[in-house]
């Protein structure tokens, strides 16, 4: 049991060495892009929600 676990940890370590980690600048830029896209989608959905709720209020009375 412990041999399998040690082998697993060794395999994990060797796989982590193969990973190409992004630089700090790349991470910051990509985070900025994600935040901008999320903000745009949030505003879009907010506008749609506001419009549809107004339409429902108009229909219901």
HELIX and SHEET records of a PDB file:
HELIX    1   1 UNK A    2  UNK A   18  1                                  17    
HELIX    2   2 UNK A   24  UNK A   60  1                                  37    
END                                                                             
